Amino acid sequence: MDDWQYEPLQGLPPDALATNSRLMNALRDSIYRWMSRWLKTRFGFHVEGADVFQRLEHFVLVANHSSHLDTICLLAAMPENLRNRCYSAAAEDYFYTHLFKEQFARLIANTFPFRRRGDVVRSLAACARILERGDSLIFYPEGTRSTNGVIQPFRKGIGLLVQGRPYSVLPAHIKGAHEALAKGRCVPRTTKIRIRIGSPESFQNFPTGEDSAAEIANRLHGRVCELGQLENSPK
């Protein structure tokens, strides 16, 4: 993957493009009006730093990942006008194995398939196309949910995606989602869920290449961990 580059928009396969119908978007809007109330009532859901969304038209939102509630919480933290234009990369081998599961994931989490194994380049190209057309992206650089809630190392795919590009990258830390709905659980527990969103950062001036990609991944990992430490500090 040393020589991976962005393909021109017209060069990408049509199935790499995440899209939604007006009906799908309208249904999602209705669901999140209810979902926001449910999160606040059940989990005391609170977001710090959400004002950054008022200053950005599109972005890459990078966060820790330990629960199926993570994407729901991140989308709920956004203004309605951004939510339907923010897509989340979902594991193709998990969410796209059955039509019902696929449609449910698309409706609730605005997903598109991401191949964690094999043709990762094609998946990164799909992410690039979403960003290049002016939409936003939720990206979990750990690659899979943490089983113990501890943030795992970030993979360099996030670095390959944003290096040398003018995207605003937002680090975010999610606290409490693992305790509420850890991997392997089906019924959520009642606990507090908090999100802290950091200031945007651009990696436009970083050179391309795997070393640079790894540096970006490590930097973002540090920022997400720092947000978690701030969340745990005495108020």
Secondary structure, 3 states (H helix, E strand, C coil): CCCCCCCCHHHCCHHHCCCCCHHHHHHHHHHHHHHHHHHHHHHCCEEECHHHHHHCCCCEEEECCCECHHHHHHHHCCCHHHHCCEEEEEEHHHHCCCHHHHHHHHHHHCEEEECCCCCHHHHHHHHHHHHHCCCEEEECCCCCCCCCCCCCCCCCHHHHHHCCCCCCEEEEEEECHHHHCECCCCCCCCCCCEEEECCCECCCCCCCCHHHHHHHHHHHHHHHHHHHHHHHCCC
